[in-house]
Amino acid sequence: MADWAPVLVGVVLFVLLSPGLLFQLPGHYRPVDFGGMKTNGKSIAVHTLMFFAIFAILIMALHLHIYTG
């Protein structure tokens, strides 16, 4: 049995937290931009930290597991 939780959570978070797709924190002109499809270095760093924090909480702290087989 393979544990698919890290893969599925990682893909979903990667898509949802891509800077500029749904929101961008910090934005170009405002603290938060929605759906701008543009990005900068600061927002990439912030979204990377958010991805790591949410991923670590879901996988390690909450012991999320999805088994197949």
mmCIF file of the N, C-alpha and C atoms, coordinates in Angstrom:
data_MODEL
# 
_entry.id   MODEL 
# 
loop_
_atom_site.group_PDB 
_atom_site.id 
_atom_site.type_symbol 
_atom_site.label_atom_id 
_atom_site.label_alt_id 
_atom_site.label_comp_id 
_atom_site.label_asym_id 
_atom_site.label_entity_id 
_atom_site.label_seq_id 
_atom_site.pdbx_PDB_ins_code 
_atom_site.Cartn_x 
_atom_site.Cartn_y 
_atom_site.Cartn_z 
_atom_site.occupancy 
_atom_site.B_iso_or_equiv 
_atom_site.pdbx_formal_charge 
_atom_site.auth_seq_id 
_atom_site.auth_comp_id 
_atom_site.auth_asym_id 
_atom_site.auth_atom_id 
_atom_site.pdbx_PDB_model_num 
ATOM 1   N N  . MET A 1 1  ? 0.841  -1.183 0.000   1.00 0.00 ? 1  MET A N  1 
ATOM 2   C CA . MET A 1 1  ? 0.000  0.000  0.000   1.00 0.00 ? 1  MET A CA 1 
ATOM 3   C C  . MET A 1 1  ? 0.882  1.240  0.000   1.00 0.00 ? 1  MET A C  1 
ATOM 4   N N  . ALA A 1 2  ? 0.573  2.133  -0.891  1.00 0.00 ? 2  ALA A N  1 
ATOM 5   C CA . ALA A 1 2  ? 1.330  3.370  -0.999  1.00 0.00 ? 2  ALA A CA 1 
ATOM 6   C C  . ALA A 1 2  ? 0.548  4.505  -0.337  1.00 0.00 ? 2  ALA A C  1 
ATOM 7   N N  . ASP A 1 3  ? 1.278  5.391  0.315   1.00 0.00 ? 3  ASP A N  1 
ATOM 8   C CA . ASP A 1 3  ? 0.678  6.564  0.945   1.00 0.00 ? 3  ASP A CA 1 
ATOM 9   C C  . ASP A 1 3  ? 0.703  7.707  -0.072  1.00 0.00 ? 3  ASP A C  1 
ATOM 10  N N  . TRP A 1 4  ? -0.468 8.063  -0.597  1.00 0.00 ? 4  TRP A N  1 
ATOM 11  C CA . TRP A 1 4  ? -0.567 9.081  -1.630  1.00 0.00 ? 4  TRP A CA 1 
ATOM 12  C C  . TRP A 1 4  ? -0.860 10.468 -1.074  1.00 0.00 ? 4  TRP A C  1 
ATOM 13  N N  . ALA A 1 5  ? -0.999 10.627 0.216   1.00 0.00 ? 5  ALA A N  1 
ATOM 14  C CA . ALA A 1 5  ? -1.336 11.924 0.790   1.00 0.00 ? 5  ALA A CA 1 
ATOM 15  C C  . ALA A 1 5  ? -0.300 12.998 0.469   1.00 0.00 ? 5  ALA A C  1 
ATOM 16  N N  . PRO A 1 6  ? 1.009  12.740 0.631   1.00 0.00 ? 6  PRO A N  1 
ATOM 17  C CA . PRO A 1 6  ? 1.967  13.798 0.307   1.00 0.00 ? 6  PRO A CA 1 
ATOM 18  C C  . PRO A 1 6  ? 1.913  14.241 -1.157  1.00 0.00 ? 6  PRO A C  1 
ATOM 19  N N  . VAL A 1 7  ? 1.673  13.293 -2.051  1.00 0.00 ? 7  VAL A N  1 
ATOM 20  C CA . VAL A 1 7  ? 1.615  13.625 -3.473  1.00 0.00 ? 7  VAL A CA 1 
ATOM 21  C C  . VAL A 1 7  ? 0.376  14.463 -3.772  1.00 0.00 ? 7  VAL A C  1 
ATOM 22  N N  . LEU A 1 8  ? -0.776 14.008 -3.317  1.00 0.00 ? 8  LEU A N  1 
ATOM 23  C CA . LEU A 1 8  ? -2.018 14.721 -3.611  1.00 0.00 ? 8  LEU A CA 1 
ATOM 24  C C  . LEU A 1 8  ? -2.075 16.087 -2.938  1.00 0.00 ? 8  LEU A C  1 
ATOM 25  N N  . VAL A 1 9  ? -1.671 16.155 -1.687  1.00 0.00 ? 9  VAL A N  1 
ATOM 26  C CA . VAL A 1 9  ? -1.666 17.436 -0.978  1.00 0.00 ? 9  VAL A CA 1 
ATOM 27  C C  . VAL A 1 9  ? -0.676 18.394 -1.635  1.00 0.00 ? 9  VAL A C  1 
ATOM 28  N N  . GLY A 1 10 ? 0.484  17.890 -2.029  1.00 0.00 ? 10 GLY A N  1 
ATOM 29  C CA . GLY A 1 10 ? 1.476  18.726 -2.679  1.00 0.00 ? 10 GLY A CA 1 
ATOM 30  C C  . GLY A 1 10 ? 0.991  19.299 -4.000  1.00 0.00 ? 10 GLY A C  1 
ATOM 31  N N  . VAL A 1 11 ? 0.328  18.478 -4.810  1.00 0.00 ? 11 VAL A N  1 
ATOM 32  C CA . VAL A 1 11 ? -0.179 18.950 -6.104  1.00 0.00 ? 11 VAL A CA 1 
ATOM 33  C C  . VAL A 1 11 ? -1.277 19.986 -5.911  1.00 0.00 ? 11 VAL A C  1 
ATOM 34  N N  . VAL A 1 12 ? -2.206 19.710 -5.018  1.00 0.00 ? 12 VAL A N  1 
ATOM 35  C CA . VAL A 1 12 ? -3.311 20.647 -4.784  1.00 0.00 ? 12 VAL A CA 1 
ATOM 36  C C  . VAL A 1 12 ? -2.782 21.972 -4.236  1.00 0.00 ? 12 VAL A C  1 
ATOM 37  N N  . LEU A 1 13 ? -1.894 21.913 -3.262  1.00 0.00 ? 13 LEU A N  1 
ATOM 38  C CA . LEU A 1 13 ? -1.345 23.148 -2.712  1.00 0.00 ? 13 LEU A CA 1 
ATOM 39  C C  . LEU A 1 13 ? -0.505 23.903 -3.736  1.00 0.00 ? 13 LEU A C  1 
ATOM 40  N N  . PHE A 1 14 ? 0.243  23.182 -4.573  1.00 0.00 ? 14 PHE A N  1 
ATOM 41  C CA . PHE A 1 14 ? 1.047  23.834 -5.604  1.00 0.00 ? 14 PHE A CA 1 
ATOM 42  C C  . PHE A 1 14 ? 0.162  24.620 -6.565  1.00 0.00 ? 14 PHE A C  1 
ATOM 43  N N  . VAL A 1 15 ? -0.946 24.023 -6.963  1.00 0.00 ? 15 VAL A N  1 
ATOM 44  C CA . VAL A 1 15 ? -1.855 24.711 -7.890  1.00 0.00 ? 15 VAL A CA 1 
ATOM 45  C C  . VAL A 1 15 ? -2.539 25.885 -7.200  1.00 0.00 ? 15 VAL A C  1 
ATOM 46  N N  . LEU A 1 16 ? -3.042 25.681 -6.006  1.00 0.00 ? 16 LEU A N  1 
ATOM 47  C CA . LEU A 1 16 ? -3.776 26.744 -5.321  1.00 0.00 ? 16 LEU A CA 1 
ATOM 48  C C  . LEU A 1 16 ? -2.883 27.891 -4.858  1.00 0.00 ? 16 LEU A C  1 
ATOM 49  N N  . LEU A 1 17 ? -1.644 27.582 -4.497  1.00 0.00 ? 17 LEU A N  1 
ATOM 50  C CA . LEU A 1 17 ? -0.758 28.626 -3.977  1.00 0.00 ? 17 LEU A CA 1 
ATOM 51  C C  . LEU A 1 17 ? 0.218  29.164 -5.012  1.00 0.00 ? 17 LEU A C  1 
ATOM 52  N N  . SER A 1 18 ? -0.015 28.889 -6.286  1.00 0.00 ? 18 SER A N  1 
ATOM 53  C CA . SER A 1 18 ? 0.841  29.488 -7.315  1.00 0.00 ? 18 SER A CA 1 
ATOM 54  C C  . SER A 1 18 ? 0.609  30.994 -7.314  1.00 0.00 ? 18 SER A C  1 
ATOM 55  N N  . PRO A 1 19 ? 1.668  31.781 -7.143  1.00 0.00 ? 19 PRO A N  1 
ATOM 56  C CA . PRO A 1 19 ? 1.489  33.231 -7.069  1.00 0.00 ? 19 PRO A CA 1 
ATOM 57  C C  . PRO A 1 19 ? 0.844  33.775 -8.336  1.00 0.00 ? 19 PRO A C  1 
ATOM 58  N N  . GLY A 1 20 ? -0.210 34.553 -8.164  1.00 0.00 ? 20 GLY A N  1 
ATOM 59  C CA . GLY A 1 20 ? -0.893 35.183 -9.274  1.00 0.00 ? 20 GLY A CA 1 
ATOM 60  C C  . GLY A 1 20 ? -2.081 34.408 -9.798  1.00 0.00 ? 20 GLY A C  1 
ATOM 61  N N  . LEU A 1 21 ? -2.198 33.126 -9.486  1.00 0.00 ? 21 LEU A N  1 
ATOM 62  C CA . LEU A 1 21 ? -3.317 32.344 -10.011 1.00 0.00 ? 21 LEU A CA 1 
ATOM 63  C C  . LEU A 1 21 ? -4.620 32.749 -9.320  1.00 0.00 ? 21 LEU A C  1 
ATOM 64  N N  . LEU A 1 22 ? -4.723 32.508 -8.036  1.00 0.00 ? 22 LEU A N  1 
ATOM 65  C CA . LEU A 1 22 ? -5.899 32.938 -7.277  1.00 0.00 ? 22 LEU A CA 1 
ATOM 66  C C  . LEU A 1 22 ? -5.643 34.258 -6.566  1.00 0.00 ? 22 LEU A C  1 
ATOM 67  N N  . PHE A 1 23 ? -4.504 34.347 -5.907  1.00 0.00 ? 23 PHE A N  1 
ATOM 68  C CA . PHE A 1 23 ? -4.135 35.572 -5.206  1.00 0.00 ? 23 PHE A CA 1 
ATOM 69  C C  . PHE A 1 23 ? -2.621 35.677 -5.173  1.00 0.00 ? 23 PHE A C  1 
ATOM 70  N N  . GLN A 1 24 ? -2.159 36.882 -4.866  1.00 0.00 ? 24 GLN A N  1 
ATOM 71  C CA . GLN A 1 24 ? -0.725 37.113 -4.754  1.00 0.00 ? 24 GLN A CA 1 
ATOM 72  C C  . GLN A 1 24 ? -0.473 37.937 -3.503  1.00 0.00 ? 24 GLN A C  1 
ATOM 73  N N  . LEU A 1 25 ? 0.371  37.440 -2.666  1.00 0.00 ? 25 LEU A N  1 
ATOM 74  C CA . LEU A 1 25 ? 0.665  38.078 -1.387  1.00 0.00 ? 25 LEU A CA 1 
ATOM 75  C C  . LEU A 1 25 ? 2.165  38.235 -1.260  1.00 0.00 ? 25 LEU A C  1 
ATOM 76  N N  . PRO A 1 26 ? 2.789  39.363 -1.235  1.00 0.00 ? 26 PRO A N  1 
ATOM 77  C CA . PRO A 1 26 ? 2.294  40.718 -1.495  1.00 0.00 ? 26 PRO A CA 1 
ATOM 78  C C  . PRO A 1 26 ? 2.116  40.961 -2.987  1.00 0.00 ? 26 PRO A C  1 
ATOM 79  N N  . GLY A 1 27 ? 1.169  41.825 -3.314  1.00 0.00 ? 27 GLY A N  1 
ATOM 80  C CA . GLY A 1 27 ? 0.885  42.132 -4.712  1.00 0.00 ? 27 GLY A CA 1 
ATOM 81  C C  . GLY A 1 27 ? 1.803  43.222 -5.244  1.00 0.00 ? 27 GLY A C  1 
ATOM 82  N N  . HIS A 1 28 ? 1.581  43.567 -6.503  1.00 0.00 ? 28 HIS A N  1 
ATOM 83  C CA . HIS A 1 28 ? 2.387  44.618 -7.115  1.00 0.00 ? 28 HIS A CA 1 
ATOM 84  C C  . HIS A 1 28 ? 2.028  45.997 -6.569  1.00 0.00 ? 28 HIS A C  1 
ATOM 85  N N  . TYR A 1 29 ? 0.740  46.270 -6.465  1.00 0.00 ? 29 TYR A N  1 
ATOM 86  C CA . TYR A 1 29 ? 0.297  47.607 -6.074  1.00 0.00 ? 29 TYR A CA 1 
ATOM 87  C C  . TYR A 1 29 ? -0.443 47.634 -4.744  1.00 0.00 ? 29 TYR A C  1 
ATOM 88  N N  . ARG A 1 30 ? -0.913 46.497 -4.294  1.00 0.00 ? 30 ARG A N  1 
ATOM 89  C CA . ARG A 1 30 ? -1.643 46.382 -3.035  1.00 0.00 ? 30 ARG A CA 1 
ATOM 90  C C  . ARG A 1 30 ? -1.050 45.246 -2.218  1.00 0.00 ? 30 ARG A C  1 
ATOM 91  N N  . PRO A 1 31 ? -1.388 45.176 -0.946  1.00 0.00 ? 31 PRO A N  1 
ATOM 92  C CA . PRO A 1 31 ? -0.865 44.058 -0.148  1.00 0.00 ? 31 PRO A CA 1 
ATOM 93  C C  . PRO A 1 31 ? -1.304 42.691 -0.670  1.00 0.00 ? 31 PRO A C  1 
ATOM 94  N N  . VAL A 1 32 ? -2.523 42.605 -1.217  1.00 0.00 ? 32 VAL A N  1 
ATOM 95  C CA . VAL A 1 32 ? -3.021 41.353 -1.781  1.00 0.00 ? 32 VAL A CA 1 
ATOM 96  C C  . VAL A 1 32 ? -3.668 41.660 -3.122  1.00 0.00 ? 32 VAL A C  1 
ATOM 97  N N  . ASP A 1 33 ? -3.209 41.001 -4.181  1.00 0.00 ? 33 ASP A N  1 
ATOM 98  C CA . ASP A 1 33 ? -3.822 41.101 -5.507  1.00 0.00 ? 33 ASP A CA 1 
ATOM 99  C C  . ASP A 1 33 ? -4.523 39.786 -5.807  1.00 0.00 ? 33 ASP A C  1 
ATOM 100 N N  . PHE A 1 34 ? -5.672 39.872 -6.465  1.00 0.00 ? 34 PHE A N  1 
ATOM 101 C CA . PHE A 1 34 ? -6.442 38.678 -6.807  1.00 0.00 ? 34 PHE A CA 1 
ATOM 102 C C  . PHE A 1 34 ? -6.460 38.483 -8.316  1.00 0.00 ? 34 PHE A C  1 
ATOM 103 N N  . GLY A 1 35 ? -6.025 37.315 -8.777  1.00 0.00 ? 35 GLY A N  1 
ATOM 104 C CA . GLY A 1 35 ? -6.101 36.944 -10.177 1.00 0.00 ? 35 GLY A CA 1 
ATOM 105 C C  . GLY A 1 35 ? -5.305 37.818 -11.116 1.00 0.00 ? 35 GLY A C  1 
ATOM 106 N N  . GLY A 1 36 ? -4.158 38.313 -10.698 1.00 0.00 ? 36 GLY A N  1 
ATOM 107 C CA . GLY A 1 36 ? -3.373 39.209 -11.529 1.00 0.00 ? 36 GLY A CA 1 
ATOM 108 C C  . GLY A 1 36 ? -2.537 38.503 -12.578 1.00 0.00 ? 36 GLY A C  1 
ATOM 109 N N  . MET A 1 37 ? -2.211 37.235 -12.367 1.00 0.00 ? 37 MET A N  1 
ATOM 110 C CA . MET A 1 37 ? -1.376 36.436 -13.271 1.00 0.00 ? 37 MET A CA 1 
ATOM 111 C C  . MET A 1 37 ? 0.010  37.044 -13.483 1.00 0.00 ? 37 MET A C  1 
ATOM 112 N N  . LYS A 1 38 ? 0.454  37.878 -12.571 1.00 0.00 ? 38 LYS A N  1 
ATOM 113 C CA . LYS A 1 38 ? 1.812  38.412 -12.585 1.00 0.00 ? 38 LYS A CA 1 
ATOM 114 C C  . LYS A 1 38 ? 2.417  38.103 -11.224 1.00 0.00 ? 38 LYS A C  1 
ATOM 115 N N  . THR A 1 39 ? 3.737  38.051 -11.149 1.00 0.00 ? 39 THR A N  1 
ATOM 116 C CA . THR A 1 39 ? 4.372  37.693 -9.889  1.00 0.00 ? 39 THR A CA 1 
ATOM 117 C C  . THR A 1 39 ? 5.671  38.463 -9.728  1.00 0.00 ? 39 THR A C  1 
ATOM 118 N N  . ASN A 1 40 ? 6.229  38.411 -8.550  1.00 0.00 ? 40 ASN A N  1 
ATOM 119 C CA . ASN A 1 40 ? 7.532  39.005 -8.278  1.00 0.00 ? 40 ASN A CA 1 
ATOM 120 C C  . ASN A 1 40 ? 8.268  38.106 -7.279  1.00 0.00 ? 40 ASN A C  1 
ATOM 121 N N  . GLY A 1 41 ? 9.501  38.432 -7.002  1.00 0.00 ? 41 GLY A N  1 
ATOM 122 C CA . GLY A 1 41 ? 10.331 37.599 -6.134  1.00 0.00 ? 41 GLY A CA 1 
ATOM 123 C C  . GLY A 1 41 ? 9.817  37.493 -4.714  1.00 0.00 ? 41 GLY A C  1 
ATOM 124 N N  . LYS A 1 42 ? 9.304  38.604 -4.181  1.00 0.00 ? 42 LYS A N  1 
ATOM 125 C CA . LYS A 1 42 ? 8.791  38.575 -2.810  1.00 0.00 ? 42 LYS A CA 1 
ATOM 126 C C  . LYS A 1 42 ? 7.573  37.660 -2.689  1.00 0.00 ? 42 LYS A C  1 
ATOM 127 N N  . SER A 1 43 ? 6.696  37.704 -3.669  1.00 0.00 ? 43 SER A N  1 
ATOM 128 C CA . SER A 1 43 ? 5.501  36.856 -3.590  1.00 0.00 ? 43 SER A CA 1 
ATOM 129 C C  . SER A 1 43 ? 5.861  35.379 -3.759  1.00 0.00 ? 43 SER A C  1 
ATOM 130 N N  . ILE A 1 44 ? 6.870  35.075 -4.564  1.00 0.00 ? 44 ILE A N  1 
ATOM 131 C CA . ILE A 1 44 ? 7.314  33.683 -4.699  1.00 0.00 ? 44 ILE A CA 1 
ATOM 132 C C  . ILE A 1 44 ? 7.839  33.171 -3.365  1.00 0.00 ? 44 ILE A C  1 
ATOM 133 N N  . ALA A 1 45 ? 8.619  33.995 -2.673  1.00 0.00 ? 45 ALA A N  1 
ATOM 134 C CA . ALA A 1 45 ? 9.152  33.596 -1.368  1.00 0.00 ? 45 ALA A CA 1 
ATOM 135 C C  . ALA A 1 45 ? 8.033  33.407 -0.342  1.00 0.00 ? 45 ALA A C  1 
ATOM 136 N N  . VAL A 1 46 ? 7.069  34.311 -0.320  1.00 0.00 ? 46 VAL A N  1 
ATOM 137 C CA . VAL A 1 46 ? 5.964  34.216 0.638   1.00 0.00 ? 46 VAL A CA 1 
ATOM 138 C C  . VAL A 1 46 ? 5.117  32.978 0.356   1.00 0.00 ? 46 VAL A C  1 
ATOM 139 N N  . HIS A 1 47 ? 4.807  32.723 -0.914  1.00 0.00 ? 47 HIS A N  1 
ATOM 140 C CA . HIS A 1 47 ? 3.991  31.565 -1.258  1.00 0.00 ? 47 HIS A CA 1 
ATOM 141 C C  . HIS A 1 47 ? 4.745  30.253 -1.000  1.00 0.00 ? 47 HIS A C  1 
ATOM 142 N N  . THR A 1 48 ? 6.058  30.260 -1.147  1.00 0.00 ? 48 THR A N  1 
ATOM 143 C CA . THR A 1 48 ? 6.853  29.067 -0.823  1.00 0.00 ? 48 THR A CA 1 
ATOM 144 C C  . THR A 1 48 ? 6.787  28.764 0.664   1.00 0.00 ? 48 THR A C  1 
ATOM 145 N N  . LEU A 1 49 ? 6.906  29.786 1.499   1.00 0.00 ? 49 LEU A N  1 
ATOM 146 C CA . LEU A 1 49 ? 6.804  29.581 2.945   1.00 0.00 ? 49 LEU A CA 1 
ATOM 147 C C  . LEU A 1 49 ? 5.408  29.124 3.342   1.00 0.00 ? 49 LEU A C  1 
ATOM 148 N N  . MET A 1 50 ? 4.380  29.689 2.703   1.00 0.00 ? 50 MET A N  1 
ATOM 149 C CA . MET A 1 50 ? 3.009  29.261 2.993   1.00 0.00 ? 50 MET A CA 1 
ATOM 150 C C  . MET A 1 50 ? 2.810  27.801 2.590   1.00 0.00 ? 50 MET A C  1 
ATOM 151 N N  . PHE A 1 51 ? 3.328  27.406 1.430   1.00 0.00 ? 51 PHE A N  1 
ATOM 152 C CA . PHE A 1 51 ? 3.226  26.016 0.966   1.00 0.00 ? 51 PHE A CA 1 
ATOM 153 C C  . PHE A 1 51 ? 3.876  25.083 1.976   1.00 0.00 ? 51 PHE A C  1 
ATOM 154 N N  . PHE A 1 52 ? 5.104  25.393 2.392   1.00 0.00 ? 52 PHE A N  1 
ATOM 155 C CA . PHE A 1 52 ? 5.803  24.525 3.344   1.00 0.00 ? 52 PHE A CA 1 
ATOM 156 C C  . PHE A 1 52 ? 5.052  24.423 4.664   1.00 0.00 ? 52 PHE A C  1 
ATOM 157 N N  . ALA A 1 53 ? 4.554  25.543 5.173   1.00 0.00 ? 53 ALA A N  1 
ATOM 158 C CA . ALA A 1 53 ? 3.856  25.528 6.467   1.00 0.00 ? 53 ALA A CA 1 
ATOM 159 C C  . ALA A 1 53 ? 2.570  24.700 6.391   1.00 0.00 ? 53 ALA A C  1 
ATOM 160 N N  . ILE A 1 54 ? 1.762  24.925 5.366   1.00 0.00 ? 54 ILE A N  1 
ATOM 161 C CA . ILE A 1 54 ? 0.500  24.181 5.247   1.00 0.00 ? 54 ILE A CA 1 
ATOM 162 C C  . ILE A 1 54 ? 0.762  22.704 4.980   1.00 0.00 ? 54 ILE A C  1 
ATOM 163 N N  . PHE A 1 55 ? 1.748  22.406 4.121   1.00 0.00 ? 55 PHE A N  1 
ATOM 164 C CA . PHE A 1 55 ? 2.092  21.014 3.824   1.00 0.00 ? 55 PHE A CA 1 
ATOM 165 C C  . PHE A 1 55 ? 2.566  20.296 5.081   1.00 0.00 ? 55 PHE A C  1 
ATOM 166 N N  . ALA A 1 56 ? 3.434  20.942 5.858   1.00 0.00 ? 56 ALA A N  1 
ATOM 167 C CA . ALA A 1 56 ? 3.946  20.321 7.082   1.00 0.00 ? 56 ALA A CA 1 
ATOM 168 C C  . ALA A 1 56 ? 2.834  20.088 8.101   1.00 0.00 ? 56 ALA A C  1 
ATOM 169 N N  . ILE A 1 57 ? 1.924  21.037 8.219   1.00 0.00 ? 57 ILE A N  1 
ATOM 170 C CA . ILE A 1 57 ? 0.822  20.871 9.166   1.00 0.00 ? 57 ILE A CA 1 
ATOM 171 C C  . ILE A 1 57 ? -0.075 19.711 8.747   1.00 0.00 ? 57 ILE A C  1 
ATOM 172 N N  . LEU A 1 58 ? -0.426 19.646 7.470   1.00 0.00 ? 58 LEU A N  1 
ATOM 173 C CA . LEU A 1 58 ? -1.333 18.590 7.017   1.00 0.00 ? 58 LEU A CA 1 
ATOM 174 C C  . LEU A 1 58 ? -0.702 17.203 7.072   1.00 0.00 ? 58 LEU A C  1 
ATOM 175 N N  . ILE A 1 59 ? 0.538  17.081 6.668   1.00 0.00 ? 59 ILE A N  1 
ATOM 176 C CA . ILE A 1 59 ? 1.161  15.760 6.568   1.00 0.00 ? 59 ILE A CA 1 
ATOM 177 C C  . ILE A 1 59 ? 1.753  15.312 7.900   1.00 0.00 ? 59 ILE A C  1 
ATOM 178 N N  . MET A 1 60 ? 2.517  16.177 8.546   1.00 0.00 ? 60 MET A N  1 
ATOM 179 C CA . MET A 1 60 ? 3.227  15.756 9.755   1.00 0.00 ? 60 MET A CA 1 
ATOM 180 C C  . MET A 1 60 ? 2.412  15.939 11.033  1.00 0.00 ? 60 MET A C  1 
ATOM 181 N N  . ALA A 1 61 ? 1.797  17.085 11.197  1.00 0.00 ? 61 ALA A N  1 
ATOM 182 C CA . ALA A 1 61 ? 1.104  17.355 12.451  1.00 0.00 ? 61 ALA A CA 1 
ATOM 183 C C  . ALA A 1 61 ? -0.244 16.636 12.523  1.00 0.00 ? 61 ALA A C  1 
ATOM 184 N N  . LEU A 1 62 ? -0.989 16.603 11.423  1.00 0.00 ? 62 LEU A N  1 
ATOM 185 C CA . LEU A 1 62 ? -2.300 15.957 11.434  1.00 0.00 ? 62 LEU A CA 1 
ATOM 186 C C  . LEU A 1 62 ? -2.258 14.505 11.001  1.00 0.00 ? 62 LEU A C  1 
ATOM 187 N N  . HIS A 1 63 ? -1.076 14.021 10.608  1.00 0.00 ? 63 HIS A N  1 
ATOM 188 C CA . HIS A 1 63 ? -0.875 12.632 10.181  1.00 0.00 ? 63 HIS A CA 1 
ATOM 189 C C  . HIS A 1 63 ? -1.881 12.227 9.098   1.00 0.00 ? 63 HIS A C  1 
ATOM 190 N N  . LEU A 1 64 ? -1.977 13.047 8.058   1.00 0.00 ? 64 LEU A N  1 
ATOM 191 C CA . LEU A 1 64 ? -2.890 12.767 6.964   1.00 0.00 ? 64 LEU A CA 1 
ATOM 192 C C  . LEU A 1 64 ? -2.311 11.643 6.105   1.00 0.00 ? 64 LEU A C  1 
ATOM 193 N N  . HIS A 1 65 ? -3.119 10.611 5.848   1.00 0.00 ? 65 HIS A N  1 
ATOM 194 C CA . HIS A 1 65 ? -2.706 9.479  5.046   1.00 0.00 ? 65 HIS A CA 1 
ATOM 195 C C  . HIS A 1 65 ? -3.816 9.108  4.079   1.00 0.00 ? 65 HIS A C  1 
ATOM 196 N N  . ILE A 1 66 ? -3.442 8.776  2.842   1.00 0.00 ? 66 ILE A N  1 
ATOM 197 C CA . ILE A 1 66 ? -4.372 8.260  1.838   1.00 0.00 ? 66 ILE A CA 1 
ATOM 198 C C  . ILE A 1 66 ? -3.736 7.011  1.264   1.00 0.00 ? 66 ILE A C  1 
ATOM 199 N N  . TYR A 1 67 ? -4.276 5.879  1.606   1.00 0.00 ? 67 TYR A N  1 
ATOM 200 C CA . TYR A 1 67 ? -3.729 4.605  1.155   1.00 0.00 ? 67 TYR A CA 1 
ATOM 201 C C  . TYR A 1 67 ? -4.538 4.048  -0.008  1.00 0.00 ? 67 TYR A C  1 
ATOM 202 N N  . THR A 1 68 ? -3.853 3.464  -0.957  1.00 0.00 ? 68 THR A N  1 
ATOM 203 C CA . THR A 1 68 ? -4.523 2.825  -2.090  1.00 0.00 ? 68 THR A CA 1 
ATOM 204 C C  . THR A 1 68 ? -4.046 1.385  -2.173  1.00 0.00 ? 68 THR A C  1 
ATOM 205 N N  . GLY A 1 69 ? -4.807 0.591  -2.828  1.00 0.00 ? 69 GLY A N  1 
ATOM 206 C CA . GLY A 1 69 ? -4.328 -0.774 -3.034  1.00 0.00 ? 69 GLY A CA 1 
ATOM 207 C C  . GLY A 1 69 ? -5.260 -1.797 -2.677  1.00 0.00 ? 69 GLY A C  1 
# 
